[in-house]
């Protein structure tokens, strides 16, 4: 690999976070991203004793993960299958003892060549950012090669192109070949969204059997249990979701909802308050915090949280209305009146506004009389 020093420096050199692998691929991608040309010269020949360094493949999985974290959103970059096909080859990836191995094989049948042509055409359309062509090719998932790595890539391209339901066909084909946590999760999530609870449970059981510490899987299990009214089971699942690194907000909200259903309002309050502290503009969390606070009558603790939110989100009339109710319970009639008047100005027909005005009016005469005196 030859590169001009100025290009090497401007591209940020090799990323030393890679450990003896993929740093050259990462550098080439950074160079091409800056508009420079990458030239492959097959007529230049060197002799290289490949993979002779002790531990050469030890960090392949970590290196691949680092490369994906940096480049996976640039789903249009891959073009290797397009290039291999032009030479009548297909690249198969296999794993042995946790290590990745690439193997080039000649395409000997018409059927195999047609299948890999779909992959190549998708890569070609991706290079051109031709969304319509990409979608057409992805909708033909049943004709793609029977190769898990290519099928996983197809599923990822579906997601990046805003057609996640099409990815399900790719995941079903992957799972017909071997277990896959992402495939189980995607199919369970879709079944849950569609209300097919038994199907969701089936895929979640497969996921947890294959990867018992999959946090997002436990999160879905908690949601499934909530939908079935199994609150204790939901609580246990959400606790595992928190432990195993699922989305913190969703797991804590789920745990709080289960706690509310189990009449454990104090625990729910602490969970909702923790999320509200981390994400002060999260309206859904504040609605749940309001429920827990109402059950516990924690008006003084609710008021500053809601006031801060309303000051940043004045157009959220439902929480302004809730804040006015909190002011009422704190006997802060003037503040309640201010929120009422603001809501009336923005939405005169807002539901419950007349009842709020009546409640304020019952307490304002004394205050008005005092000012008049």
C-alpha positions as a Markdown table, in Angstrom:
| # | Residue | x | y | z |
|---|---|---|---|---|
| 1 | Unk | 0.0 | 0.0 | 0.0 |
| 2 | Unk | 1.5 | 3.3 | -1.1 |
| 3 | Unk | 0.1 | 6.7 | -0.1 |
| 4 | Unk | 1.4 | 10.3 | -0.3 |
| 5 | Unk | 2.5 | 11.7 | 3.0 |
| 6 | Unk | 0.2 | 14.8 | 2.7 |
| 7 | Unk | -2.8 | 12.6 | 2.0 |
| 8 | Unk | -1.9 | 10.2 | 4.8 |
| 9 | Unk | -1.7 | 13.2 | 7.3 |
| 10 | Unk | -4.9 | 14.9 | 6.1 |
| 11 | Unk | -6.8 | 11.6 | 6.3 |
| 12 | Unk | -5.8 | 11.3 | 10.0 |
| 13 | Unk | -3.2 | 8.5 | 9.6 |
| 14 | Unk | -4.0 | 5.0 | 10.7 |
| 15 | Unk | -6.5 | 4.7 | 13.5 |
| 16 | Unk | -4.5 | 3.0 | 16.3 |
| 17 | Unk | -7.7 | 1.8 | 17.9 |
| 18 | Unk | -7.5 | -1.1 | 15.4 |
| 19 | Unk | -5.3 | -3.9 | 16.6 |
| 20 | Unk | -3.5 | -5.5 | 13.7 |
| 21 | Unk | -6.4 | -5.5 | 11.3 |
| 22 | Unk | -8.7 | -3.3 | 9.3 |
| 23 | Unk | -6.7 | -0.1 | 9.9 |
| 24 | Unk | -5.7 | -0.1 | 6.2 |
| 25 | Unk | -9.4 | -0.5 | 5.1 |
| 26 | Unk | -10.4 | 2.3 | 7.5 |
| 27 | Unk | -7.6 | 4.6 | 6.0 |
| 28 | Unk | -8.7 | 3.9 | 2.4 |
| 29 | Unk | -12.3 | 4.7 | 3.3 |
| 30 | Unk | -11.2 | 8.0 | 5.0 |
| 31 | Unk | -9.1 | 8.8 | 1.9 |
| 32 | Unk | -12.0 | 8.1 | -0.5 |
| 33 | Unk | -14.4 | 10.1 | 1.7 |
| 34 | Unk | -12.2 | 13.1 | 1.1 |
| 35 | Unk | -12.5 | 12.7 | -2.7 |
| 36 | Unk | -9.1 | 11.2 | -3.4 |
| 37 | Unk | -8.7 | 8.3 | -5.8 |
| 38 | Unk | -7.9 | 4.7 | -4.6 |
| 39 | Unk | -6.1 | 2.8 | -7.4 |
| 40 | Unk | -5.8 | -1.0 | -7.4 |
| 41 | Unk | -2.8 | -2.3 | -9.4 |
| 42 | Unk | -3.1 | -6.1 | -9.9 |
| 43 | Unk | 0.0 | -5.9 | -12.2 |
| 44 | Unk | 2.2 | -5.1 | -9.2 |
| 45 | Unk | 3.2 | -8.3 | -7.5 |
| 46 | Unk | 4.7 | -8.9 | -4.1 |
| 47 | Unk | 5.2 | -12.0 | -2.1 |
| 48 | Unk | 3.5 | -11.9 | 1.3 |
| 49 | Unk | 3.3 | -14.7 | 3.9 |
| 50 | Unk | -0.2 | -13.9 | 5.0 |
| 51 | Unk | -1.3 | -14.2 | 8.7 |
| 52 | Unk | 2.0 | -15.5 | 9.9 |
| 53 | Unk | 2.3 | -13.0 | 12.8 |
| 54 | Unk | 1.3 | -14.8 | 16.1 |
| 55 | Unk | -2.2 | -13.7 | 17.2 |
| 56 | Unk | -2.8 | -12.1 | 13.8 |
| 57 | Unk | -6.5 | -12.9 | 13.9 |
| 58 | Unk | -7.1 | -12.5 | 17.6 |
| 59 | Unk | -8.8 | -9.1 | 17.4 |
| 60 | Unk | -10.8 | -9.6 | 14.2 |
| 61 | Unk | -14.2 | -9.4 | 15.9 |
| 62 | Unk | -13.3 | -6.3 | 17.8 |
| 63 | Unk | -11.8 | -4.7 | 14.8 |
| 64 | Unk | -14.8 | -5.5 | 12.6 |
| 65 | Unk | -17.1 | -4.0 | 15.3 |
| 66 | Unk | -15.0 | -0.8 | 15.4 |
| 67 | Unk | -15.1 | -0.6 | 11.6 |
| 68 | Unk | -18.9 | -1.0 | 11.6 |
| 69 | Unk | -19.4 | 1.6 | 14.3 |
| 70 | Unk | -17.6 | 4.1 | 12.1 |
| 71 | Unk | -18.8 | 3.2 | 8.7 |
| 72 | Unk | -22.1 | 1.3 | 8.9 |
| 73 | Unk | -24.3 | 4.4 | 8.4 |
| 74 | Unk | -22.5 | 4.8 | 5.0 |
| 75 | Unk | -24.4 | 1.8 | 3.7 |
| 76 | Unk | -23.7 | 2.7 | 0.1 |
| 77 | Unk | -19.9 | 2.1 | 0.4 |
| 78 | Unk | -19.7 | -1.7 | -0.1 |
| 79 | Unk | -18.8 | -2.7 | -3.6 |
| 80 | Unk | -16.7 | -5.9 | -3.2 |
| 81 | Unk | -19.4 | -8.3 | -4.5 |
| 82 | Unk | -19.8 | -6.0 | -7.6 |
| 83 | Unk | -16.1 | -6.3 | -8.2 |
| 84 | Unk | -15.8 | -10.0 | -7.5 |
| 85 | Unk | -18.7 | -10.8 | -9.8 |
| 86 | Unk | -16.9 | -9.1 | -12.7 |
| 87 | Unk | -14.3 | -11.9 | -12.3 |
| 88 | Unk | -16.8 | -14.6 | -12.0 |
| 89 | Unk | -16.3 | -15.0 | -8.2 |
| 90 | Unk | -18.3 | -14.8 | -5.0 |
| 91 | Unk | -16.8 | -14.0 | -1.6 |
| 92 | Unk | -18.1 | -16.2 | 1.2 |
| 93 | Unk | -17.4 | -15.2 | 4.9 |
| 94 | Unk | -17.2 | -17.9 | 7.5 |
| 95 | Unk | -16.3 | -18.0 | 11.1 |
| 96 | Unk | -14.1 | -20.6 | 12.9 |
| 97 | Unk | -13.4 | -20.4 | 16.6 |
| 98 | Unk | -14.6 | -16.8 | 16.6 |
| 99 | Unk | -12.3 | -15.7 | 13.8 |
| 100 | Unk | -13.5 | -14.4 | 10.4 |
| 101 | Unk | -12.3 | -15.9 | 7.1 |
| 102 | Unk | -13.0 | -14.8 | 3.6 |
| 103 | Unk | -13.1 | -17.4 | 0.8 |
| 104 | Unk | -13.4 | -16.7 | -2.9 |
| 105 | Unk | -15.2 | -19.3 | -4.9 |
| 106 | Unk | -15.9 | -19.4 | -8.7 |
| 107 | Unk | -19.6 | -19.1 | -9.7 |
| 108 | Unk | -20.2 | -22.3 | -11.6 |
| 109 | Unk | -24.0 | -22.3 | -12.0 |
| 110 | Unk | -26.3 | -19.9 | -13.7 |
| 111 | Unk | -28.5 | -19.8 | -10.6 |
| 112 | Unk | -25.7 | -18.7 | -8.4 |
| 113 | Unk | -24.6 | -16.1 | -10.8 |
| 114 | Unk | -28.1 | -14.7 | -11.0 |
| 115 | Unk | -28.3 | -14.6 | -7.2 |
| 116 | Unk | -25.0 | -12.8 | -6.8 |
| 117 | Unk | -26.0 | -10.4 | -9.6 |
| 118 | Unk | -28.8 | -9.1 | -7.4 |
| 119 | Unk | -26.2 | -8.3 | -4.7 |
| 120 | Unk | -24.0 | -6.6 | -7.3 |
| 121 | Unk | -26.8 | -4.6 | -8.8 |
| 122 | Unk | -27.8 | -3.5 | -5.3 |
| 123 | Unk | -24.3 | -2.3 | -4.6 |
| 124 | Unk | -24.2 | -0.5 | -8.0 |
| 125 | Unk | -27.6 | 1.2 | -7.3 |
| 126 | Unk | -26.3 | 2.1 | -3.8 |
| 127 | Unk | -23.3 | 3.8 | -5.3 |
| 128 | Unk | -25.6 | 5.9 | -7.4 |
| 129 | Unk | -28.0 | 6.5 | -4.4 |
| 130 | Unk | -30.8 | 5.2 | -6.6 |
| 131 | Unk | -33.5 | 4.5 | -3.9 |
| 132 | Unk | -36.1 | 3.2 | -6.3 |
| 133 | Unk | -33.8 | 0.7 | -7.8 |
| 134 | Unk | -32.5 | -0.4 | -4.4 |
| 135 | Unk | -36.0 | -0.9 | -3.1 |
| 136 | Unk | -36.9 | -3.1 | -6.1 |
| 137 | Unk | -33.8 | -5.2 | -5.6 |
| 138 | Unk | -34.4 | -5.6 | -1.9 |
| 139 | Unk | -38.0 | -6.8 | -2.4 |
| 140 | Unk | -36.5 | -9.8 | -4.2 |
| 141 | Unk | -34.9 | -11.2 | -1.1 |
| 142 | Unk | -35.9 | -14.8 | -1.7 |
| 143 | Unk | -33.6 | -14.8 | -4.8 |
| 144 | Unk | -30.6 | -13.5 | -3.0 |
| 145 | Unk | -27.6 | -15.9 | -2.3 |
| 146 | Unk | -27.9 | -18.3 | 0.6 |
| 147 | Unk | -25.1 | -16.5 | 2.4 |
| 148 | Unk | -25.7 | -15.1 | 6.0 |
| 149 | Unk | -23.3 | -12.2 | 5.7 |
| 150 | Unk | -24.8 | -11.0 | 2.4 |
| 151 | Unk | -28.3 | -11.5 | 3.8 |
| 152 | Unk | -27.4 | -9.5 | 7.0 |
| 153 | Unk | -26.1 | -6.7 | 4.8 |
| 154 | Unk | -29.4 | -6.7 | 2.8 |
| 155 | Unk | -31.3 | -6.4 | 6.1 |
| 156 | Unk | -29.2 | -3.4 | 7.1 |
| 157 | Unk | -29.7 | -1.7 | 3.8 |
| 158 | Unk | -33.5 | -2.1 | 4.2 |
| 159 | Unk | -33.3 | -0.3 | 7.5 |
| 160 | Unk | -31.2 | 2.5 | 6.2 |
| 161 | Unk | -33.6 | 3.0 | 3.3 |
| 162 | Unk | -36.6 | 3.3 | 5.5 |
| 163 | Unk | -38.2 | -0.1 | 4.6 |
| 164 | Unk | -37.6 | -2.1 | 7.8 |
| 165 | Unk | -40.4 | -4.5 | 7.1 |
| 166 | Unk | -38.7 | -5.7 | 4.0 |
| 167 | Unk | -35.7 | -6.6 | 6.2 |
| 168 | Unk | -37.8 | -9.3 | 7.8 |
| 169 | Unk | -37.5 | -11.5 | 4.7 |
| 170 | Unk | -33.8 | -11.3 | 5.0 |
| 171 | Unk | -33.8 | -12.1 | 8.7 |
| 172 | Unk | -36.0 | -15.2 | 8.1 |
| 173 | Unk | -33.5 | -16.5 | 5.6 |
| 174 | Unk | -30.6 | -15.9 | 7.9 |
| 175 | Unk | -32.4 | -17.8 | 10.7 |
| 176 | Unk | -33.0 | -20.7 | 8.4 |
| 177 | Unk | -29.2 | -21.0 | 8.1 |
| 178 | Unk | -28.1 | -20.2 | 11.7 |
| 179 | Unk | -29.2 | -18.4 | 14.9 |
| 180 | Unk | -28.8 | -14.7 | 14.9 |
| 181 | Unk | -29.6 | -12.3 | 17.8 |
| 182 | Unk | -30.4 | -9.4 | 15.5 |
| 183 | Unk | -32.8 | -11.6 | 13.4 |
| 184 | Unk | -34.6 | -12.9 | 16.5 |
| 185 | Unk | -34.9 | -9.3 | 17.9 |
| 186 | Unk | -36.2 | -7.8 | 14.6 |
| 187 | Unk | -38.8 | -10.5 | 14.1 |
| 188 | Unk | -39.9 | -10.4 | 17.8 |
| 189 | Unk | -40.2 | -6.6 | 17.7 |
| 190 | Unk | -42.3 | -6.6 | 14.5 |
| 191 | Unk | -44.6 | -9.3 | 15.9 |
| 192 | Unk | -45.1 | -7.4 | 19.1 |
| 193 | Unk | -45.9 | -4.2 | 17.1 |
| 194 | Unk | -48.5 | -6.1 | 15.1 |
| 195 | Unk | -50.1 | -7.6 | 18.2 |
| 196 | Unk | -49.0 | -11.2 | 17.5 |
| 197 | Unk | -48.0 | -11.9 | 21.0 |
| 198 | Unk | -47.5 | -15.7 | 20.7 |
| 199 | Unk | -45.2 | -15.2 | 17.8 |
| 200 | Unk | -43.2 | -12.5 | 19.6 |
| 201 | Unk | -42.9 | -14.8 | 22.6 |
| 202 | Unk | -41.6 | -17.6 | 20.3 |
| 203 | Unk | -38.8 | -15.4 | 18.9 |
| 204 | Unk | -37.9 | -13.9 | 22.3 |
| 205 | Unk | -37.6 | -17.4 | 23.7 |
| 206 | Unk | -35.2 | -18.3 | 20.9 |
| 207 | Unk | -33.3 | -15.0 | 21.5 |
| 208 | Unk | -32.9 | -15.5 | 25.2 |
| 209 | Unk | -31.9 | -19.2 | 24.8 |
| 210 | Unk | -29.2 | -18.1 | 22.4 |
| 211 | Unk | -28.1 | -14.9 | 24.1 |
| 212 | Unk | -29.4 | -14.7 | 27.7 |
| 213 | Unk | -27.8 | -11.3 | 28.3 |
| 214 | Unk | -29.4 | -9.5 | 25.4 |
| 215 | Unk | -30.7 | -6.4 | 27.0 |
| 216 | Unk | -33.0 | -5.3 | 24.2 |
| 217 | Unk | -34.5 | -8.8 | 24.1 |
| 218 | Unk | -35.4 | -8.5 | 27.8 |
| 219 | Unk | -36.9 | -5.0 | 27.1 |
| 220 | Unk | -39.2 | -6.6 | 24.5 |
| 221 | Unk | -40.0 | -9.4 | 27.0 |
| 222 | Unk | -41.1 | -6.7 | 29.5 |
| 223 | Unk | -43.3 | -5.0 | 27.0 |
| 224 | Unk | -44.8 | -8.3 | 26.0 |
| 225 | Unk | -45.6 | -9.1 | 29.7 |
| 226 | Unk | -47.1 | -5.7 | 30.2 |
| 227 | Unk | -49.4 | -6.2 | 27.2 |
| 228 | Unk | -50.5 | -9.5 | 28.8 |
| 229 | Unk | -51.1 | -7.8 | 32.2 |
| 230 | Unk | -48.3 | -9.9 | 33.8 |
| 231 | Unk | -46.9 | -7.1 | 35.9 |
| 232 | Unk | -44.5 | -9.1 | 38.1 |
| 233 | Unk | -43.1 | -10.8 | 35.0 |
| 234 | Unk | -42.8 | -7.5 | 33.3 |
| 235 | Unk | -40.9 | -6.0 | 36.3 |
| 236 | Unk | -38.4 | -8.9 | 36.4 |
| 237 | Unk | -37.8 | -8.6 | 32.6 |
| 238 | Unk | -37.3 | -4.8 | 32.8 |
| 239 | Unk | -34.9 | -5.3 | 35.7 |
| 240 | Unk | -32.9 | -7.7 | 33.5 |
| 241 | Unk | -33.0 | -5.2 | 30.6 |
| 242 | Unk | -31.4 | -2.5 | 32.9 |
| 243 | Unk | -28.8 | -5.0 | 34.1 |
| 244 | Unk | -27.9 | -6.1 | 30.6 |
| 245 | Unk | -27.5 | -2.7 | 29.0 |
| 246 | Unk | -30.8 | -2.1 | 27.2 |
| 247 | Unk | -31.9 | 1.4 | 26.3 |
| 248 | Unk | -31.8 | 3.0 | 29.7 |
| 249 | Unk | -34.8 | 5.3 | 29.2 |
| 250 | Unk | -37.1 | 2.7 | 27.8 |
| 251 | Unk | -36.0 | 0.1 | 30.4 |
| 252 | Unk | -36.5 | 2.5 | 33.4 |
| 253 | Unk | -39.8 | 3.7 | 32.0 |
| 254 | Unk | -41.0 | 0.1 | 31.6 |
| 255 | Unk | -39.9 | -0.7 | 35.1 |
| 256 | Unk | -41.7 | 2.3 | 36.5 |
| 257 | Unk | -44.9 | 1.5 | 34.6 |
| 258 | Unk | -44.8 | -2.1 | 36.0 |
| 259 | Unk | -44.2 | -0.6 | 39.5 |
| 260 | Unk | -47.3 | 1.7 | 39.1 |
| 261 | Unk | -49.4 | -1.3 | 38.1 |
| 262 | Unk | -48.2 | -3.2 | 41.2 |
| 263 | Unk | -49.1 | -0.1 | 43.4 |
| 264 | Unk | -45.4 | 0.5 | 44.1 |
| 265 | Unk | -45.7 | 4.2 | 43.5 |
| 266 | Unk | -42.6 | 5.3 | 45.5 |
| 267 | Unk | -40.4 | 3.0 | 43.4 |
| 268 | Unk | -42.1 | 4.3 | 40.2 |
| 269 | Unk | -41.5 | 7.9 | 41.3 |
| 270 | Unk | -37.8 | 7.4 | 41.8 |
| 271 | Unk | -37.5 | 5.7 | 38.4 |
| 272 | Unk | -39.5 | 8.4 | 36.5 |
| 273 | Unk | -37.6 | 11.1 | 38.3 |
| 274 | Unk | -34.3 | 9.6 | 37.3 |
| 275 | Unk | -35.3 | 9.6 | 33.7 |
| 276 | Unk | -36.7 | 13.1 | 33.9 |
| 277 | Unk | -33.5 | 14.4 | 35.4 |
| 278 | Unk | -31.4 | 12.9 | 32.6 |
| 279 | Unk | -33.9 | 14.0 | 29.8 |
| 280 | Unk | -35.6 | 17.1 | 31.1 |
| 281 | Unk | -37.6 | 17.6 | 27.9 |
| 282 | Unk | -39.1 | 14.1 | 27.7 |
| 283 | Unk | -42.8 | 14.7 | 27.8 |
| 284 | Unk | -43.8 | 11.0 | 28.1 |
| 285 | Unk | -41.7 | 10.6 | 31.2 |
| 286 | Unk | -43.2 | 13.7 | 32.8 |
| 287 | Unk | -46.7 | 12.4 | 32.3 |
| 288 | Unk | -45.7 | 9.2 | 34.1 |
| 289 | Unk | -43.9 | 11.2 | 36.8 |
| 290 | Unk | -47.1 | 13.2 | 37.2 |
| 291 | Unk | -49.1 | 10.0 | 37.7 |
| 292 | Unk | -46.7 | 8.8 | 40.4 |
| 293 | Unk | -46.6 | 12.2 | 42.0 |
| 294 | Unk | -50.3 | 12.5 | 42.1 |
| 295 | Unk | -50.6 | 9.1 | 43.7 |
| 296 | Unk | -48.1 | 10.2 | 46.3 |
| 297 | Unk | -49.3 | 13.8 | 46.5 |
| 298 | Unk | -45.8 | 15.1 | 45.9 |
| 299 | Unk | -46.9 | 18.5 | 44.7 |
| 300 | Unk | -43.9 | 20.4 | 45.9 |
| 301 | Unk | -41.4 | 18.1 | 44.2 |
| 302 | Unk | -43.5 | 18.1 | 41.0 |
| 303 | Unk | -43.7 | 21.8 | 40.6 |
| 304 | Unk | -40.1 | 22.7 | 39.8 |
| 305 | Unk | -39.8 | 19.8 | 37.4 |
| 306 | Unk | -42.9 | 20.8 | 35.5 |
| 307 | Unk | -42.1 | 24.5 | 35.6 |
| 308 | Unk | -38.7 | 23.9 | 34.1 |
| 309 | Unk | -40.2 | 21.8 | 31.3 |
| 310 | Unk | -43.0 | 24.4 | 30.5 |
| 311 | Unk | -40.5 | 27.2 | 30.4 |
| 312 | Unk | -38.7 | 25.4 | 27.6 |
| 313 | Unk | -41.7 | 23.9 | 26.0 |
| 314 | Unk | -44.5 | 26.5 | 26.3 |
| 315 | Unk | -46.5 | 24.9 | 23.5 |
| 316 | Unk | -47.1 | 21.7 | 25.4 |
| 317 | Unk | -50.6 | 22.6 | 26.7 |
| 318 | Unk | -51.3 | 19.3 | 28.4 |
| 319 | Unk | -48.4 | 19.7 | 30.7 |
| 320 | Unk | -49.2 | 23.4 | 31.2 |
| 321 | Unk | -52.6 | 22.3 | 32.3 |
| 322 | Unk | -51.1 | 19.8 | 34.7 |
| 323 | Unk | -48.8 | 22.5 | 36.1 |
| 324 | Unk | -51.8 | 24.7 | 36.7 |
| 325 | Unk | -53.3 | 21.8 | 38.7 |
| 326 | Unk | -50.2 | 21.4 | 40.7 |
| 327 | Unk | -50.3 | 25.2 | 41.5 |
| 328 | Unk | -53.9 | 24.8 | 42.7 |
| 329 | Unk | -52.9 | 22.1 | 45.1 |
| 330 | Unk | -50.1 | 24.3 | 46.4 |
| 331 | Unk | -52.6 | 27.2 | 46.9 |
| 332 | Unk | -50.6 | 29.3 | 44.4 |
| 333 | Unk | -53.7 | 30.8 | 42.8 |
| 334 | Unk | -52.0 | 33.6 | 40.9 |
| 335 | Unk | -49.6 | 31.1 | 39.2 |
| 336 | Unk | -52.5 | 28.8 | 38.4 |
| 337 | Unk | -54.4 | 31.7 | 36.9 |
| 338 | Unk | -51.4 | 32.7 | 34.8 |
| 339 | Unk | -51.2 | 29.2 | 33.3 |
| 340 | Unk | -55.0 | 29.1 | 32.7 |
| 341 | Unk | -54.8 | 32.5 | 30.8 |
| 342 | Unk | -51.9 | 31.3 | 28.7 |
| 343 | Unk | -53.7 | 28.1 | 27.7 |
| 344 | Unk | -56.9 | 30.0 | 26.9 |
| 345 | Unk | -55.0 | 32.4 | 24.7 |
| 346 | Unk | -53.4 | 29.5 | 22.7 |
| 347 | Unk | -56.4 | 27.1 | 22.7 |
| 348 | Unk | -59.7 | 28.6 | 23.9 |
| 349 | Unk | -61.5 | 25.2 | 23.5 |
| 350 | Unk | -58.9 | 23.2 | 25.5 |
| 351 | Unk | -60.6 | 20.3 | 27.3 |
| 352 | Unk | -61.0 | 21.0 | 31.0 |
| 353 | Unk | -60.2 | 24.7 | 30.8 |
| 354 | Unk | -63.6 | 25.8 | 32.2 |
| 355 | Unk | -63.3 | 23.4 | 35.2 |
| 356 | Unk | -59.8 | 24.8 | 35.9 |
| 357 | Unk | -61.2 | 28.4 | 35.8 |
| 358 | Unk | -64.0 | 27.4 | 38.2 |
| 359 | Unk | -61.5 | 25.9 | 40.6 |
| 360 | Unk | -59.3 | 29.0 | 40.5 |
| 361 | Unk | -62.3 | 31.3 | 40.8 |
| 362 | Unk | -63.5 | 29.6 | 44.0 |
| 363 | Unk | -60.3 | 30.7 | 45.7 |
| 364 | Unk | -59.6 | 34.0 | 44.0 |
| 365 | Unk | -62.3 | 36.2 | 45.7 |
| 366 | Unk | -60.4 | 36.5 | 48.9 |
| 367 | Unk | -57.2 | 37.3 | 47.0 |
| 368 | Unk | -59.1 | 39.9 | 44.9 |
| 369 | Unk | -60.7 | 41.4 | 48.0 |
| 370 | Unk | -57.3 | 41.7 | 49.7 |
| 371 | Unk | -55.9 | 43.6 | 46.7 |
| 372 | Unk | -58.9 | 45.9 | 46.5 |
| 373 | Unk | -58.6 | 46.8 | 50.1 |
